[in-house]
């Protein structure tokens, strides 16, 4: 390329850039973020441009003027003007200028901050006072603090509907109350509405961007809602010398705010001295089995969750659909599962058996923190070549009462687990002429248990930074139909830090209250990685 041609190209590029610069300034306007908070006679209005742009500050009398080096997008001033009526008479914005006009006697001052400007509007103390009550503003603030405290106690005692109503009224009366918004978000999260909690925390953060507690709450909610993988190994040994080594893996990943992908995979190694096959022959078994599930879940703002899944083992495919509905006090679940791989019976595990199930569940946290959970279902068990091996109705639940008023962290619970078969298939026993056996060994079961529990939270009890939580439970159990009883013992320790990894260990022992009369010891744990 000749020198003359190079000069021509350079001049053309320079001219093009000169023409494009004003055009870019016109078409790419910075957006204004404006947040504010008030405290007595002061209103703090924070203004930042995204992307950042140079600002020139001017104040004259009641006017505060900001001039920008580039045109800026107009902001919605209606809400700001209405909520700041005691401080701001009017606002105006256009092209590269933003003007605030204070009310009579309002004194504006401005100063630069990182990324923006802080406008402070000050009223004389006499304008803040109520004519009928000299300390009216202070009284109002004290009353709002009292209402927030009442809501906190109500939420802790299980009265989430009352707490939510109280906080909703506070936020309606004063939409700028960041503390009430954050507290309402916590109650919504407790009820089971994470999307609504996230929206409330975003509003609170916009009103009070420097609040460390609100920032921590948003970070914790984002962490809990992030994609995760959870691995749960378990070893189980019974008094009949049967041993199981199980590793279960579950995972979830958000697709967007409403949709999530789910997956699960379990693998087991079984070592049993005697298992009856579907053919009727009995003998030792040592080997492994696998099962998996893939699904898609949808979440609504009201806390509703709909989850569809496809199940699989080495023999066949199945499917399931469940829905969770949330109210201010209770949670309802409905679901149906077809051909889900079923491992509670060793016979079903070895043969690749499945279970069809229709179920409904109800949960409620009532007054004084009383937790109630009740679940009912209809089940049909099948094996390859025997699709209708047994039918039964199931009912289980728990009623737990915290005893923090007596011993902090203590609780007492009543647990119930029952199964009532009405049809069990029978087949000729090939090992004994004229005898029969049940390919699915389901039986009547009605277990009642009373358990005392204790939770030790190291951060709360010992005032340390260790995020360790230990749980202990013990109590008697009795099967009314089997006329057997035995102790139930359990203990666990978990590391529940704010980082990406959480984990824990657990162990348990139970006798005569399971699917058969054996005593069982389990040792397991979990490891969760949140991304």
N, C-alpha and C positions, 0 to 999 in steps of 0.2 A: 504494500500500500504506500503510495507516494506521500510526501510530507504535506502537500496541499490537500490531499484527500483526508488525511488524518485530522488536519485542522478543521475541515468542513464537518466531519463527523462529530468532533468535540464540540464545535459551536452549536450544532443541531441538538446534541444531547443537552447542553446547558440551557438552550431555549426551551426544550421540552420540560426540563425540570422546573424552570421558572414558571411555566404555565401550569404545571401540575400541582405545584405547592399550594397556590390559593384554592385550587379545586379540591385538594385533599383536605384543606382546612375547613372548607364548606361542607364536605360530605362526611367527614369523620369527626363529629362533635363529641367532646368528652361528656359523659353522663355525670350529673351531680348527685352525690349521696348526701342527704341532710338528715341528721338525727338530733334529738334535743332531750334535755332533762331539766326539771325545775326543782328548786329547793328553797322554800321560803320566798324571799324577795329577789332571788336570782334565777335566771333562765340561761342555760348553756346550750348554744346551738353550734353543732360541729358540721362543717361543710368541707367536702373533699370531692375532687374531680377524678373520674376514672376514664381514661388514663390521666395521670397528673399533668397539670398545666400551671404556668406561672400566674399569680394573682397579685393585684395591687389593691391595697386597703385604704379606704377613706371614711372618716366619720365627721358629721357636721350636725350639731344639735341632736335631733331624734333619729337622724338617718345614718344607716351604715351601708356603704356602697363597696361592692367587690367588682373589680374589672379584671377580666381574664385576657391572656395573651392570644387566645383562640376563641372562636364561637363555641358556646356550650349549649347542650340540650336543656330545654326548659324543664323544671321539676314541678310536681303536683303540690301546690301550696295551699289547697283548700283545707286539708286536715291539719297541717301545720298552723295555719292562721287561726282555725277554730280552737285548737287546743292551747294555743299560746295567746288567747285573747287578752289576758291581763298584761301581756308584755309587748305584743306586736299588733299594731293597728292595721298594717297592710304590707304586702310584699309585691314586688314586680321583677320580672326577669325577661330578658330579650337579648338576642345576639351574643354579646360578650359582657353583659352587665347584670348584676343581681343586687336588688335594693331591698333593705328592711327599713320600715318606718315604725318606730316604737310608739307606744301609747304615751299619753300626757305624763310628763315627769319621768319617763323611762330614760335611763342613761346607757347608751351602747358603748362598748369598748371591744376591740378586736386584737387578737394576737395570732401569730403563726404557730402551727403545730406540725409534727411530722405528717406529711401527706395532705395537709389542709389548713383550715383556719378555724379558730374558736371565737365565736361571737358571744359576748356576755351582756345580757340586758339586766339592769338593776333597777328596782323600784324602791321608793322610800318606804321605810318600815311602816309608816302610818297607812299606806295603801294596802298592805298585807293584812292588817288587823281587821277583824269583823266588828261592825258597829255594836252588835248585841253581845259579843263575847270578845274581849280584848285579846285573848289567847286562842281565837278560833282556829287558826291554821294549826297550831300546836296540838289542840284538842283533836282536830281531824286526823292529823298524822298518828297520834297515839291510838285513836280508835281503829285506824286501818292496820296498825301493827298488831293490835289485839285480835282483830278479825283473822289476820294471817296466822297468828299463833293458835287460835281455835281450830282453823282449818288443818294445821299441822297435826294437832292432837287427834282430830277426827279421822284423818287419813291413817295415822298410826294405829288407831283402835278399830279399824275396819270399816268406818262409816265414810267410805269413799264418795258415795252419792251426795251426802251432806257437805263434805269438804269441797267437792267439785262445784256444787251450786254456790257455796259461799265465795269461792275464789272467782268464779265466773261473774258474779255480781260486782266484785271489786274491780275486775278488769274492764267491765262495761262502764262503771262510774268514772274510772280514770285509766284510759288506754295507755298512758305513759308510765304506769306502775310496773317497772321491770321486775321487781321482786315478786309481785303477785303473779305475773305471767310465768316466771320461772317455777314458782311453787305449783301453779296449775299444770304446767308441763310435767312436773314430777308425779302428780296425781294421775294424769292421763297415762303416763308410762306405767304406773302401778296397776291401773285398770287393765292395761293391755292394748294401748293405742299409740304405738311408737311414732307413726307418721304425724299424728296430731301433736304429740309432744315435741317433735323436731321443729314443726312450724312455730309453735309457741316460743321455744327457746331462740329461734332465729329472730323473732320480733323483740324478745327481751335483750338479746345481744345488740340489736340495732339501737335500742334506747339507751343502753348502758354498755358501750363497747369495752370499757376498762374493767368490768366486773369479772374477777377471776373465778368465782363460784359458777357463774353462768357459762363461762368458757369451759370449765372442767366438766359441767353437766353435758354440754354439747359434745365434747370429746368422748365422754363415756358412752353416750347414746350412739355416736357414730361407730365406736369400737364394737359395741354389742351387736350392731346392725350390719357389720361388715361381713364379707365372705369368711368362712371358717372351715376347718377340717378337724374332726374330733375322732380320736382313736381310743377304744376301750378294750383292753385285754382282761380276761377273766379265767381263773382256774377254779373248777368245781369238783369236789370229791364227795361221794355219798358213802353211807355205811355198808352198802352192797358192793363196794369196791369199784364202782363206776367212776371214771374220770373224764372230764371234758376240758379242753383247752380252746377257748373261744377268743377271737379278735373281731370286734365290730368297728366299722368305720362309717361315719356319716359326714356329709359335706353339704354346704349351701353357698350359693353365689348370687348376689343381686344382679338382675338384668337391667332394671331401672328401679324407680322408687316403689313401684307396685308389684313387680314380678320378680320371682326368685327361682332359680334352678336348684333342685335337690337330688342327692344321690346317697345310697347306702350299700355297703357290701360287708357280709359276714362270712367268716370262715371258721370251721370247727374241726378239731381232732377228737374223736370219741374212742375211748378204750373201755370196753364193757365186758365183764365175764359172761354175760348171758342176755341176748336180745332175741325176741321172737320176730321172725320175718313175716311178711305178708302171706307166705305159703304155709305158715304154721310151724315151720321148723325153728328150733331155738339153738343158740350157740354163741360163742364168743365173737366179738366184733372189734376190729381195730382199723380205723380209717378216717377219711376226712370228707367233709361236705361243704358246699358253698351256696350262698343265695345272695341276691342283689335286688335293688329297687332304684328306679329313676323317676323323677317327678317334676312338676311345675306347680308353683304356689303363687296365688294372687292375694294381696293384702289391700284392704280398704282403709280409708281415713277413720272409720268408726271402729276399727279393730277387727273387722271381719277378715277371716283367712279361709281360702278355698284351696285344697291341695289334692291334685290328681297324681296317681302313681301307677307305674307298671312294675310288677313283681316277676322274678324269674328264679328258677333253680335249674338243675340239669335235666329235669323231666318235663316241665311245662311253664307257660306264662300265665300271669294273673293280673288283675287290675284293682284299683281302689280309688275311692273319692270320699273326702271328708271336708267338713266345714265347721269353723269355730265362729261363734257369735258372741259379742261382748256387750254387756250393759254396765252401768255404773257400779253394780254390786256383784254381778254374777257372770259366769262364762258357761256357754252351752256348746256342746259338740255333737255332731251327727256324722255317721259314716257308714260306708259299706265296703267290704273287701271280698274279692272273689279269687279263689285259688292262691292265697298267700302262703308261701312256704312256712311250715309250722314245725318247731323243734322242741316243744315242751315235753313230748313223749319221745323216748329213745326210739321206739318202733317207727314213729313218723319221721324222725330225723334220718334213720338208716334207709328207709324205703323211699324218701322223697315225698312225704305226705304234705297235704295242704289243709287250710281251713277257710271256709266261707263264713262271713260274719257280718251281722248288722248290729250297730251299737249306738247308744246315746249316752252322753255324760253331762253332768251338772256340777259346777263348782261355785262356791260362794265364800266370801270372807265376811262374817257377820260381826255383831257387836262384841267388844272386848278382844278382837283379833281371832275369834273362833273360826277355824277353817273347816269347811265341809266339802267333801268330794264324793260323788255317787255315780256309778257307771253300771249300765245294764246292757245285756247283749243276747243275741241268738246266734248259735254257732252250729256249723256242720263240718265234720272232719272227714277227710278222704285220703285214700292211698291209690297209687297206680293200679287200675283194674277194679277199684272199689271206691266209687265217687261218693257214696253215702254210708260211711262207716259208723257214724254216730251223730246224734243231734242232742243239743243241750241248751239250757238257758243259764246265763251267768249273771251274777250280781256281786259287786265289790264296792268298797268305799272306805272313807276314813273321816273321823271327826277329831280335830286336834285343837287343844286349848293351851295357849301360852301362859306360863306362870311367872312372867317377869316381875310381877308385884311381890312375889314370894322369894324366888331365886332367879336372878337375872340369867336368861338363856335357857331356863328349864321349860318343859312342856309335858303334857300328858295326852295320849291319843288312844282312841278305840278304832281298831281296824277290823274289817269284815271281808271275807272272800268266800263266795259260794258258787257251786256249779251243780245243776240239777238236770241230769240227762233224762230224756223221755223215749229215746230210741237208740239201741246199741246193736249193731249187726253182729251176728255170730256165724261161725263156720265150723265145719267138721275138723276135729283135731287129728292130724295125721300121725301123731305119736301115741294116741290112745284110742282104740276102737270104741265107737259109740259116744265119745266125749266131744265137747264143743269148746271153742275158745273165742275170745274177742280180739279181732285184729286191731281195734282202737281201744286201749285199756282205760277209757274214761270211766269215772265213778262219781257217786254222790260225794260232795265235799262242802262243808260249811265251817270255816275256820273263824273263830272269834279270838281276838288278841287285845290286850291292854299293855301299852308300851310307855315307859317313862323315857323322856329324851332330854339331852342337855347339849347345847351348842356353845362352844367356846370361841369367841371372836377375839383374836389377839390384839387387833387394833382398838377395839372397844374396851376390853377388860383390862389390858395391860398398858394401854396408851402408847403402843409402839407403832412403827411404820411397817411391821411385818403383816402382809395380807394373808394370814393363815386363819382358816376356819376349821375347827374340829367338831365332829358330831358323834354322840354316843346314844345308844338306845338299848333298852332291855325290858323284858316282860314276859309273862306267860301267854301261851296260846293253846287253844283246844279245838279239835275237830269234832263237831257234834255227831256226824255220821260215822266217822271212823273210831270214835271213842278213844282218841289218842290225844295226848297233850305233850307239850315240851316247851322249853325256853326258846325265845327268839333274841339273839344278841347281834348288835351291829356297831361298827366304829369306822370312822373315816377322817382323813385329814386332807385339806385342799389348800393349794396356793392359788389365790384369786386376785392376783395383781393386775395393774392397769396396762401391763405390756402385752405383747403379741402372744405370749405363751401362758397357759394356765394348766395346772395338773393336780393330781391327787391320788391317794391310795385308799382302799376300803377293804373291810373283811366282815364276814357275817357267819352266823351259825343258826340253824333251825332244825327241829326234830319233830317228825310225825305230822307235819302240817302242809306238806307239798302234794304233788301228784301221787306219790306213793308213801309208804310208811317209813322210808329211809331218813336218817339224819344226814344233813348236807352242810358242808363247810365251803365257803367261797372266799377267794382272795382276788381282788381286781384293782382297777385304777382307771384313770383317764388322762389324756393329754389333748388340749385344745390349742390350735394355732389359728389366731384371728389375723386376717391379712389387712 
